[in-house]
Amino acid sequence: MINNIEAQRETAKLGLQTFFMDVENNFHDRISDEAINIFEKKIIDASTKDRSEEYERGDYSGSTMEIYFMEQELKAISEMKILYAYKHFENKLKFLLSAAYGASKSKMFKWEFVCEFLREKNIDIKNINCYSEINELRNLSNCIKHSDNIKNDSRMMSIKEFKEKPIVLYEDLLAFYKRIENAPSAFIYSLSDYIYKDLYVFDEKRIDQEAEKIALRMTESEASILIEKLKEKY
């Protein structure tokens, strides 16, 4: 018969193992992709529209301005896809670390804190799957929020879609997004695996290490009490 402690442990383990199954519901993609398709079709229509009368007058401003503003709308939508992708990832990361370790949700929005927190758990964030892509997404998201021209930010020079580009077009942003769109779920899945091992995998070597830590802090009588208390839990 499973006691209460075992039931709680198995429930927590199951939750951690299945957490990644819910990280891909990015509903913003469907909405933004529909808007992108609409504007791209409008640009094609504007480009092929019969403007013979305007051209006879030497007036090209109508079609040029119309296309320009639609391209700006497309760039704004593309930027929103990136901003939402990182926010969506950030919310999942915050929830995972809070649920697994009881960590402060407010602090989990600070990347430096997340890195340090995981390091204390002997998890090197750079070893987590898709770390590089997530770091690029994080930097680009911050740049979009705080800079008028992302090409002026030195961190953007390492992103391959933007290299050697005099300006960043919406097509470049979408190409970047397409490359990294699966990175958030891959990162969360990989991190979940690291956390599972940290919380629930105890081989003989690790048990000996944990016992050594306790022995350095407890007297023999205190350790005896701890042993009895542990036995009572099983």
C-alpha positions in Angstrom: 0.0 0.0 0.0 1.4 3.4 -0.9 1.6 5.8 2.0 1.0 9.5 1.9 4.7 10.4 1.4 5.1 8.0 -1.5 1.9 9.2 -3.1 3.0 12.8 -2.9 6.4 12.0 -4.4 4.9 9.9 -7.2 2.4 12.7 -8.0 5.2 15.3 -8.1 7.3 13.1 -10.3 4.5 12.5 -12.7 3.7 16.2 -12.9 7.3 17.0 -13.7 7.6 14.3 -16.3 4.4 15.4 -18.1 4.9 19.2 -17.7 6.5 19.6 -21.1 3.3 18.3 -22.8 1.6 21.6 -22.2 4.3 24.0 -23.3 3.5 24.2 -27.0 0.1 25.9 -26.9 1.2 29.2 -28.4 -2.1 30.4 -29.7 -0.7 33.8 -30.8 1.0 32.1 -33.8 -2.3 31.3 -35.5 -3.6 34.9 -35.2 -0.4 36.5 -36.3 0.1 34.1 -39.2 -3.4 35.0 -40.5 -2.6 38.7 -40.3 0.7 38.2 -42.1 -1.0 36.3 -44.9 -3.6 39.1 -45.3 -0.9 41.9 -45.5 1.3 40.0 -47.9 -1.7 39.5 -50.2 -2.5 43.2 -50.0 1.1 44.0 -50.9 0.9 41.8 -54.0 -2.4 43.4 -55.0 -1.0 46.9 -54.5 2.1 46.0 -56.6 0.0 44.7 -59.5 -2.8 47.2 -59.3 -3.4 49.2 -62.5 -2.0 52.7 -61.7 -1.5 53.8 -65.3 -3.1 57.2 -64.7 -0.8 57.9 -61.7 2.2 56.8 -63.8 1.2 59.1 -66.7 1.3 62.0 -64.2 4.6 60.7 -62.9 3.1 60.2 -59.5 4.5 57.0 -57.9 3.9 58.0 -54.3 0.5 56.2 -53.9 1.6 52.7 -54.5 5.0 53.2 -52.8 3.5 54.6 -49.6 0.8 52.0 -49.5 3.3 49.2 -49.7 5.7 50.9 -47.3 3.1 51.1 -44.5 1.9 47.6 -45.0 5.5 46.4 -44.7 5.8 48.3 -41.5 2.7 46.6 -40.2 4.2 43.2 -41.2 7.4 44.1 -39.3 5.4 45.0 -36.2 3.5 41.7 -36.4 6.8 39.8 -36.8 8.2 41.6 -33.8 5.1 40.7 -31.8 5.6 37.1 -32.6 9.1 37.2 -31.2 8.0 39.1 -28.1 5.1 36.7 -27.4 7.3 33.7 -28.0 9.8 34.8 -25.3 7.0 35.9 -22.9 5.3 32.5 -23.4 8.6 30.7 -22.7 9.3 32.9 -19.7 5.9 32.1 -18.1 6.5 28.4 -18.5 10.0 28.6 -17.1 8.8 30.6 -14.1 6.0 28.1 -13.4 8.3 25.1 -13.8 11.0 26.4 -11.4 8.4 27.6 -8.9 6.5 24.3 -8.9 9.6 22.1 -8.7 11.6 24.1 -6.1 9.2 26.7 -4.6 11.4 29.4 -6.1 10.1 33.0 -6.1 8.1 33.6 -9.3 9.0 37.3 -9.4 12.7 36.6 -9.4 12.4 34.0 -12.1 11.9 36.8 -14.7 15.5 37.8 -14.2 17.7 35.7 -16.5 20.8 36.2 -14.3 18.9 34.9 -11.3 17.7 31.8 -13.3 21.2 31.0 -14.3 22.5 31.3 -10.8 19.6 29.4 -9.3 20.2 26.5 -11.6 23.9 26.6 -11.0 23.2 26.1 -7.3 21.3 23.0 -8.2 24.3 21.8 -10.2 22.5 22.4 -13.5 24.6 24.3 -16.1 22.1 26.3 -18.1 24.4 26.2 -21.1 24.0 22.4 -21.3 20.3 22.6 -21.6 19.0 21.8 -25.1 18.5 24.9 -27.3 20.2 27.2 -24.8 21.8 29.2 -27.7 18.5 29.7 -29.5 16.8 30.8 -26.3 19.5 33.2 -25.5 19.2 34.7 -29.0 15.4 34.9 -28.5 15.9 36.6 -25.1 18.4 39.2 -26.5 16.3 39.9 -29.6 13.1 40.3 -27.4 14.9 42.8 -25.2 16.3 44.6 -28.1 12.9 45.0 -29.8 11.5 46.4 -26.5 14.3 48.8 -25.8 15.8 49.9 -29.2 14.5 51.8 -32.2 16.9 49.9 -34.5 18.0 46.4 -33.6 20.9 46.6 -36.0 22.5 49.1 -33.6 22.7 46.4 -30.9 25.9 44.5 -31.0 24.2 41.4 -29.7 22.3 41.1 -32.9 25.4 40.8 -35.0 25.8 37.1 -34.0 22.3 36.2 -35.2 22.8 34.7 -38.6 19.6 36.0 -40.1 20.8 39.6 -39.5 24.4 39.3 -40.4 25.6 41.6 -43.2 22.1 43.1 -43.5 22.0 46.9 -43.7 18.5 46.9 -42.3 16.4 44.1 -40.8 13.2 43.4 -42.7 10.2 41.5 -41.5 11.2 38.6 -43.7 14.5 38.4 -41.6 12.5 38.4 -38.4 10.2 35.6 -39.6 13.2 33.6 -40.8 14.7 33.9 -37.3 11.4 32.9 -35.7 11.0 29.9 -37.9 14.5 28.7 -36.9 13.9 29.0 -33.2 10.1 28.4 -32.8 10.6 24.9 -31.4 13.4 25.9 -29.1 11.3 27.0 -26.1 9.5 23.6 -25.8 12.8 21.7 -26.3 14.5 23.8 -23.6 11.7 23.3 -21.1 11.6 19.5 -21.9 15.4 19.3 -21.4 15.3 21.4 -18.2 12.5 19.2 -16.8 14.7 16.2 -17.3 17.6 17.9 -15.4 15.3 18.9 -12.6 13.9 15.3 -12.4 17.3 13.9 -11.9 18.2 16.5 -9.3 15.1 15.9 -7.3 14.4 12.1 -7.7 17.5 10.2 -8.9 19.7 9.0 -6.0 22.4 6.5 -6.9 24.8 5.1 -4.2 27.4 7.8 -5.0 24.9 10.7 -4.5 23.4 9.1 -1.4 26.9 8.9 0.1 27.5 12.6 -0.8 24.2 13.6 0.9 25.1 11.5 4.0 28.5 13.2 4.1 26.9 16.6 4.1 24.6 15.6 7.0 27.4 14.0 9.0 29.4 17.2 8.8 26.5 19.1 10.3 24.9 16.7 12.8 26.0 15.0 15.9 25.6 11.2 16.1 22.6 11.5 18.3 20.9 14.0 16.0 21.6 11.8 13.0 20.1 8.8 14.9 16.9 10.8 15.4 16.9 11.8 11.7 17.2 8.1 10.7 14.3 7.2 12.9 12.2 10.0 11.5 13.0 8.9 7.9 12.0 5.3 8.7 8.6 6.6 10.0 7.9 8.3 6.7 8.1 5.0 4.7 
